[in-house]
């Protein structure tokens, strides 16, 4: 049977390993997604906009609302260029569709065909 100090030592070393591993990946810290905002019906746009922006922030997608696609660095291989462009397109697609899914059906039908 493990003593309390052995259990604490094992827990501490596991926690330290997880922190060290996650620090090495340089991944941005993630937040658990918050509750999705109610669908926008055409009333109180500013309130809905702030809630949607916060929701996108928890999904790490908020910056796709204000930035253009990144320029691929000169001298990048075709494979790297493909990965950069496809990753951007995928995340941009997700961001746009989270916003569109936050609209009531009649508004969705109006805005679903827009490019930006």
N, C-alpha and C positions, 0 to 999 in steps of 0.2 A: 504494500500500500504506500503510495507516495505521500510524503509529508507536505504540509502547506507551503513551505519554502521551496521545495522541489517543484511543486505545481506552479508557483509564482515565477520561478526561474524559467521554466519551460514556456510559460505564457509570455514573459518578457522577451525571451529570445525569439519567439515566433513573431511577436509584434515588431521587434527591431529588424528582423529579416524582411518583413513585409514593407516597412518604411524604407529600408535601404533599397529594396527592389523597385519600389514605386518611384523613389527619387532618381534612380538611374534611368528610368524610361523617359524622363522629361515630359511626361504627359501632363496636360493641364488638369488642375483639380476639377473633379466633376461634382455636381450637385445632384441629388436625386430629383427627378422631375416633379414639379408641383402639379397641383390639380389643373387640368386643362380649363381655360376660361370658357364661360358660356358663349354660345354662338351670338355673333353680332347681328342685331336686328335692324340697325339704322338709328338707334337711340344711344346716347352717351358714348360717342365714338372715342373721346379722349380716355375715358376710364377703360374701355375695352382694349384700346391700343396699349396702354400701360400694362394691363394684365397679360396681353399677348406677348409683349416684349419681355416681360419677366419670365413667362413660360418658355419662350425661345432661349432665354439666358440659361435656364436650368438644363436645357438640351444642348447647350454650347453652340447654338445656331444664330444668335442675335446679330452677329457681325455680318451675316449674309444680307441683312436688310439695308446696309449702308455702304458696302464695299463692292468694288468690281472684281472680276476674276483676277488672280495674281498673274503677273508676267513671269513666264518661265525663264529662269536664268540662262544667259548665253552659254553655249557649250554643254548644255544638258543632253544626255543621251535620249534617243527616241523613247526608250522605255520609261525613263524618268519623266519626260515631257508628258507621255500618255498617262502615267499615274497621277501627276499633279493636276492635269486637266480633268480627268475622270473623277478624282476625289472632289474637286471643286464642284463639278456639275452635279454629282450625287448629293452633296450637302446643300447646295443651292436649291435643288429640286425638293428636298425634304423641307427646307425652310418655307419655300413658297406654298407647298401643299399643307403644311401645318397652319399657315395663315388662312389659306382658302377653306380648309376644313372648319375654321372658326367662324365662317359666315353662314347665315341662314341660306337655305336652298335658292331663293330668288336672287340673292346677292351673289352667291356662288356662280350661278349661271351667267351673270353679267361679267364677272371678273375672271372666270376660269381660263379664258382665252388670252389674257394679257401676258405680255412677255416679261414685264418687270413688276 
